[in-house]
């Protein structure tokens, strides 16, 4: 078995190399040698060759930033976040070994055609949009469910509909739900901008989203809705990114991400939206809402067919999200009968495939039948993605089956006037009281799921007939046994010191016993930073403690250097640094460093590098530390040291 991998994180420093190290260790443990390409701040290292890719049985991409996949067409490709590579490397490798990975297909038929040239440009846009959607959904689920619960339990029937009496506890619950609901568009816009421009884009995106959602800014009774929020998010992100690329003097660099970029971006986006974008979008949204509200008879059935097909076509992908966002926006406008059919269509693919796997035993292998139980359960909670493994293994038979089921269920729900007050789907929303005409809702789900089961059973071949095994899909390359991937001469997943610097071979080249503090006294992040800077001042490594601290804090404002597992690596290139140095400190009871996993920092390494250094010294040190600190025994040994000399000897192992 030959496996290749790529790791990359947004900053391209610590997590990139932590994931690479853990994947390599997991491969060694499983008897499979893996070559890992790292795409970090220093550039691409240990690059995969065409021959290696051609011979590989599977590819793993553990990354939180876009990785171009064109070279992997026709190969089994598993894509996961960089944290999965750090925390669950064995699980990722096992999925490739078992064949539970889809084959990557080209986005276009010809790389020479114009569509092929444009395809890579579309990937970042989709990624940015999905980042905003993922953060938005919890807000609309919370708001919708709380409002639905309040109306169901505390509502009083009046000629004008359900009304919650003032002063009732249910009125308070409704108000909380309404408050959560108002965050939908600002959060969508804010996290789209965050994906594009990192933290400096977050505030302008939220401000732009708030303006988009409130038509009073541009003289409209209705806001621009989620469409305006998407536009505001992309506008804020790219404006912030453009300002970020402007070269400024060193005096302004520390305040660029926290003052200049957010303020200028918010002002530019706000003014553009108020004077040029808001009103036209609001008018379009009003017209669209009116058109939908007036749909009756055949037109409503056609709409239900379209929504059902879109929801089930890619199960959480871009087509699914367009329909879902459309239904969510209609909830905000008080039109619940659009989300009703969507709520039905959302759960039919996993429920239908789960039932098919459990009922039609001749059509599914034993592992698939077991997976069907989990898929069915996910369907009850409205998780459409539960059907993806079945669709990935047999798309030509499964996707038409689930689309047919969702379309039938959606039409029944539309004809039965099923409404859904919360932007979610599945029986869970009916149980919690968010659905109108509950009986028709369940009839639609049952009939739609039955259609899916019947079509899958009819279209799929018997397992015995084609000797099909889920661990090794029929279209997957056959394994030739436990073959290890031979590395080209002179290559390794570890980067030699000569790669980036001819001066630093190991950590102790720039760490001395005088730079080691075994008992840090500070109880806050700021106090510990001051304490470690004082050590640098004491040995004459920096000329100005204040200037160096400004650089350290500016880096922390971009994103926390707490990388998890009780480790923090604050670092800075500064004119105040006279010679490259690393301070190592231990805080046994830990200090809050806003780490990605929530753990307090106990092992802290402060890296100081001169700004005019022509070598990537700080990146090299970060790589060395990130790899070595993945060793649990090494971390425990560091925490247990009793003397500076003992700590120094251990740090000598970092290279």
N, C-alpha and C positions, 0 to 999 in steps of 0.2 A: 504494500500500500504506500503510495507516494502522495504526500500532502504538502501544499504550499500555503503560506499565509501572508497577510498584509495587516499591519497595525498602524493606526493614526488617531491622534486626538486634536481638538481645536488648537491648543497651544503648541502641539508638536514637541512636547518635552517629556515630562515624567510618565504619563499614562501610556504613551506610545511604546516606550521601552519596557514598562512593567508588563504590559500585555504580551509583548514579544517574548520576554523571559519566561513568563508562566506557560505560554503555549509550547515553548521549546521543552520546558521541564515536564509538562504533561505528556508530550509526545515520547520523551525518553522513558517515562514511567510505563507507557502503554506499548513500548517496543517499536515505536514509529518515529523516525527522525524527520523533523520538519524544518524546512528553510523558511525564514521569516523576513520579509521585506519591511523595513520601517520607513514611514513617510513623516519625518519630523521637521522641526524648524531648521535643522542643519541640512535638510534635503533628503533625497531618497538614498537609502543605504541597503546593501545586500540585495540589489535589484534582481528580480526574477527574470530569467532568460526565456526566450521563446522555446528552446528545447525543453527546459524544465517544465514550462506550462503545458507543452504538448504531451509530455510523459506523465503528468500529474493525474491522480485519480480524483482529486477534489481540491477546492480552494476555499480558504476561510478568510473573510475580511472582517476584522474587529476594529471598527472605526466609528468616530463621531463626526467625521467630516467627509465630504464627497471624495470617493475614490473612483477613478475612471475604470470601467469594467470591460471596455471593448476588447481587450486582449484575452478575455476569458469566455468568449462565445463558444458554446458547445461543451463547456466544462461544468461539472457539478459545482455550484457556487453557494456557499453559506455566508450570509451577511448578518452581522450582529454588532452591538455597540462595543466600544472599547472596554467598558466595565465588565462585559461578559467574558472578554478575553482575559481579564485580570482575575475574575472571581470564579468562572466556570470553564476553564480551558479544556478540561477532560470531557465535559459534556459536549462541547462544540466538536471536538475530535471524534467522539463516539458517534455523533450524528452523521458525520461524513463517512465513517467506517460502515455504519449500518445502511447507508444509502438514503437517509431521510433528508435529502437535499435536492432541490430542483436543479435542472439543467438551465444555465443562463442562455437566453436567446438574444440575438442582436435586436437593437431598437429600430433598425432600418435595414432594408435588403441590400443596399449598396452604400458603401462608405464613400463612394465618389459622387453620389447624388446630393442635391441640396438638402433634402430632409435629413440625410445622414449627417451632414455637416452641422445641422441645427440641433440635432438630438441631444448632444452633451450640454448645450446651453439650457435645455429645459429641465435637466435634472436638479440644478440648484434651486430653481423656482419652486418646483414641487416639494423639495426638502424644506425650504423656508415656510411654505404654506402649511405643510403637515406639522411643523414645529408649533406654529400658532394654533392650529386646530387641537393638537394634543393637550395644550394648556387651557384652551377655552372650554372643552367639553365638561370637565368637572364642575365649572361654575354654572353652566346651564342645567346640568343634571341636578346639582344641589338646589338651585333656585326652583326649577320645575317641580321636583319631588316635594319640596316643602310647601309650595303653593298648592299642589294637588292634595296633599295630606290635610292642609288647613281647610280647604274648600270641602273635601269629602267628609271630614269629621265635624268641623265647626261651622259649616255653611248652613244658612237658613234659606229655604226655598221662598222666593218672592216672584211676582210676575215678571221681573226683569232678570231672573236667574238666581243662582246661589249668591248670597251675600253674607259676609262674616260680620257679626255685630261689633261695633266699636267697644273697646275695653276688654274684649275677650282675649284669652291667652292665644287662641287660634289666629286672632288678628296680628298679634306679635309675631307668630310663626310665619304668617303670610308676608309680613313686612321684611323679615329676615330673608325669606326666599326671594322677594322682589329686589332686595339689596344685592344679593348674590347674582341675580339675573342681569342687573345693569352692568356687570363687569364683562359680559360676553364679548362685545365688540372691542373695548379697550384692551382686554387681555389678548384677543386674537391678533390685533394690530401690534401690540407691544412685543409679543414673542416671535412674530414674523420678523420684526426689525432686529430683535436680539439675535436671531439666527444669521442675519445678514452682516450686522456690524458689531456683534458681541455686546457687552454691557453698555457702552455708550449709546446704543440704539434703543435700549429698552424704554427709557423715559419718553423720548420723542414719539415712539410708536404708541405708547399708552395715551399720551396727550392727543396725538392725531386720531386715534381710535375713539376717544371721548368726544372730540369735535365731530367726527363722522356720525356718531350715534345721536347727536343732539342737533336737530335741525335749526334750533334757535340761533345758532352761530351764523347761519347763512339764509335766514328768513324763510325757513320752510317748516310747516307743521310736522312733517315726518323727517326722520333722520335718513342718512344714506344707508343704514343697515349694515349687514355683514359684508356686502359688496364694497361699500365705502371703507369699512374697516380693513379689508384686504388691501385696497389701494393705498390707504394711509400707512399701513404697515410696511409695504414695499417701498413707498416713497420715503418714509422716515429712515428705513434701513439703508437705502442707497445714498440718501443725503448725508447721513452720519458717516457712512463709509467714505464718501468723497471728501468730507471735511477732515476725516482721520488721516487721509493720505497727504494732506497739505503739510509741507515741511515748515516747521516753526523753530524758533530759537530754543535753546536748552532751558531758559528760564520759564517758558510756557509749557514745556513737555509734561511736567507733573500734573498740571491742572487741565490738560486737554481732555482726558476721558471723564472727568468729574464735573467740569464747569463749561468749558468752551464748546465741546461737541454737543452735549445735551441741550444747552441753551440755544445755540444757533440752529440746530436741527429742529427743535420744537417750534421756534419762531418761523422758520422757513416753511415747514410742513403745515403749520396752523394757518398761515396767511394764504398759501396756495390752495388749501382746502376751502377756506372761507370764500375766497374771491373767484376761484376757477372751477373747482371740482364738485363741491358739496351739493349745490342746487340741482345740476343736471342729473346726478345720481339719484337724489331724493325723488325727483319727478319720475324717473324711470321705475324706481321701486314702488311708488304709489300706483303707477299704471299697471305694473306687474301684479301687485296685490289685488287691484280691482279686477283684472282679468281672471285671476284664480278664483276670487270670490264669486264671480259670475258664471263659473263653469258648472254645467248641468248636463245630465244625460250622457250622450256619447262622448262629449269632450272630457268629462270627468273620468270615464272609463279609460279613455286613451291616456290621460295623465297618469292614472294608476298603473297601467301597463308599462309606461315609460319609467316611472319611479321604481317599480318592482324589478325591472330589468337592470337598471343602473345600480341599485343597491347590491344585487347578487353577482354582478358581472365580475368585479375584481375584489369583493369582500374586504373592504377597508382601504382600497386603493383610491386613486384620484377620481375615478368615475363615481364610486360609492360616496366619496366625500362631497361631491357636488350636490347629489340628491339629498344627502343628510343635512348639509348646511342650508339648503333651500327649505326643507321642512322645519329646521330650527328657527329660521327667520320668520316663517309663517306663524310659529307659536308666539313670537314677540308681537305679531300683528293681531293676535287673537283668533287666528284661523287654525283650529286644532285638527280639522278633518283632512289636512294634508299630511301631518305627522302620523296619523292613525295607520294608513296603508304602509307608510315607511316602517313604522314600528312592527308591523306584521312581517314585512319583507326582510327585515334585519335578522329575525330569528329563524326563519325557515331553512336557510342553507345548513347551519350546524345541527338543528333538530332533525331535518330530513336525512342528512348524511349519517348522523349518529344512529338513528333508527334503522337506516338501510344496512349499516355495518353490523348491527346486532341481530337484525331479522334475516337478511339474505346471506347466510353464512357461507354459501358456496361461492359468493362473489368477492369475498374479502378474506385475507389471511388472518391468522389468529392475532397477530400484533395489531392489525387494523381494527379488528373487532373490539379489542381492549381499548384502543384509542377512541373508538366510537362512543364509549360511555362518557369519556371526558368531553368529547365534542357535543354530545347531547346536552350535558350539563351547562356548557358554555352557552348553548342556544337559549336555555331557560333564562339566562341573565343578559341576553341580547348581544353576545359577542360573536359577530359574523365571522371573524377571523378563524374561528374554530374549524371551519370547513376547508381552510387553505391547504392543509397537508393532503387531503383527498384530491382536491382539484389539481395540485401540483403533480401528483403521480399519474393522473389520468384526466387531463384537462378536456379532451375532446368529448368525453362522455359525461363527466361530472358537471362541468360548467353549464352546458345546455339544460341539464336536469334541474339544477338548483335555480337557474333563471326562470324556467317554466313554473316551478313551484312558487317562487316569490311573486311572479306576475299574477298567477291565479289567486294567491292569497291577498295580494294588494287590491285586486279588482273586487273581491268579495268584501273586503274591509271598506272600500269606497262606497259600494252599493248599500252596505249596512250602516253607513254614517258613523263608522268608528272614528273617534277622536282621541288624540293623545296630547296631554298638557305638558309633557316633559320630553326633552330632546334625548330620548333613549328608546329602546325597543325590547321586545321579548315579554314573556309572561310576568316577569318581575314588575313591570310598570303597571300591569293590570292588577296584580296582587296588592300593590301599594295605593291603588285607587286613582291612578293618573289617567285611566282609559274610560271613555264613554262607550256605552253599548258593549259591555264586557263579553256577553254571550256571543255576539257576532265576531268579536275579536278572536275568541278561541276557536270558533268555527272556521274562520279564515286561516288560522295557524294550522289547525288539524288538516284541513283540505289541502292547503298548499304543501305541507310536509308530506302528505300521502302522495301527491303528484310527483314530488321529488323522489320518494322511495320507489314508486312504480317505474319511473323512467330510468333510474339508476339500475334497478334490477333487470329491466329489459335490455339496456344498452351494454352493461358490463359483462365481460366474459367470466366463465367460471374459473376459479383459481386453479383447479386441477387441470383444466384444459390447456393452460399455457404455462403451468409450473411457475406461477408468479409468487414472488416473495417480497414483502415490503422492505426487508432489510437490504435487498439488492434488486432495485427496479429493473424491469425488462430492458429499458433503454439506457441503462447505466453501463459504463465500461466494466468489463469483468476484471475482478482482481486476480492477480497472479500469485497471491500468497502474501506473506508478511515481508514484502520487499522494502528495504529502507532506501530513502532518497539520498543518493551520493552527492555530497557537496563538491562544487568545483574547487580545484586546488586554490588555496589561499583565501577562501571565503568562510564566513562564520556569521551566526546571528549576533555574536558579540563584535563590537567595533574596536579595532586595535587603536591604541593611543596615537599611532602615526596618522590615522585617518584624518583627524582634525587638529592635532597639535603635536608638535615634536618635542614639547617640554614637559608635559604632564603624562606620566605613565601610570600613576596610581594616586589615590587620594592623599596619601601622606607626603606627596611632593609639595603640597600647599597647606598641610595641616601639621602643626607642632603640638607638643604637650601643653604649651602655653595657650593654645587656642581651644582647649577642651575644658568645659565646665560641667562637672558631674552632678551638681546640685543647684540648679537654677532656682532663684528665690522668687521671681516674678509670678504673680497670680493672674495676670491678664496678658493677652497677646502683645499689647503695647509695652508693658513692663518688661517682658522677656526680650523683645526687640531691642529696647534700650540697654538691657543688661548685656546682650551679646555684642552690640555695637561698642559698648565700653571696653570689651575685650580687644576689639580691633584697634581702638584708640590706644590702649595700653601697650601694644606691641609696635605702634607706629605704622599700622597698615593703611590707615585713612587719615586725611588731613582735616576733615570737617564732619563731625558726628551729625550735625543738623542736615547738611546736604545729602549725606549718605542715607539718612533715615527717610528723607523726602522721596528718594528713589525707591527704597524698599516699600514704603506705603503706596506709592503710585503703582507699583507692580501688584500689590495686594488688592488694590481697588479694581484692577482689570479682572482678576479672578484669584481666589484664594490659593495660596501655595501649600495648603494642607491637602496632601494627596491621599489621605486615608491611612488606615492601619496604624494609627498613632504616630504618623510621620508628618513633618512640615519641612519644606525646603525654601525659605525666603531667599531671594537672590536679586542682585542689582548690578548693572554696569554704570559706573559713576565716575565723574571727574575727581571726586573726593578720594577715590581708591588709589593708593600709591603702589600696591603690589597685590597680585592675586592671592586670596586667602579664603579659608573656610573655617568658620567657628562651629564646633560641635557641642551641643548642650543637651543635658538630660533633665527632664521634669517628671519625676516619678508619678505624681498624682495627675499629671496632664494639665493642659491649658487649652481653652476653646480657640480653635484656629479656623473655624468655619470650614472644616474638612468636608470633602464630598460624601464621605460615609458617616458623618456625624461624630466620629471618634475624636477625642482630645489628643493634642500633640504631646508626645512624651520624648521622642527622638527628633531633635531640631538641628538642622544644618543650615547655616547662613553663609551664602556664597557672595563674595565681594570681588569684582573684577574691574580693572580700569576701563573707562569708556573708550579710550583710544587703542585698546588691545586689538590687534589685527587677527587674533586667533579666537575661535569660539570656545574659550576656556570654560565659561559658565555652562554652555550646552554640553560640553564633554563631561564635566563633573556631574551634571544632572543625569546624564545617561548612565554613568557608572553607578551612581547612588540608586537610581530607579531599578536597575537590574539586581544589584546585590541585596537591596532591602526587601526583595521578594522572598528571600530565604528566611523562613520563620525562625529557624535556629539562630541565625545571625542576629536578628532583631532581639531575640530573648537574651542572647549573650551580651549584646550591647547594654541592655537594661540592667544586667546583673554585674557589670564591672564595678570593682571597688577602688581602683586607682587610675590616674590619668595614663600611666604607662601601659596598663592593661588595655585601656580603651584605644590607645595609639597603636598597639600591636594588632588589635582587631581591625581597625580602620585601614591598616596596611593591606588587608585582603580585598579592599575595594579598588578594582582596576578595570 
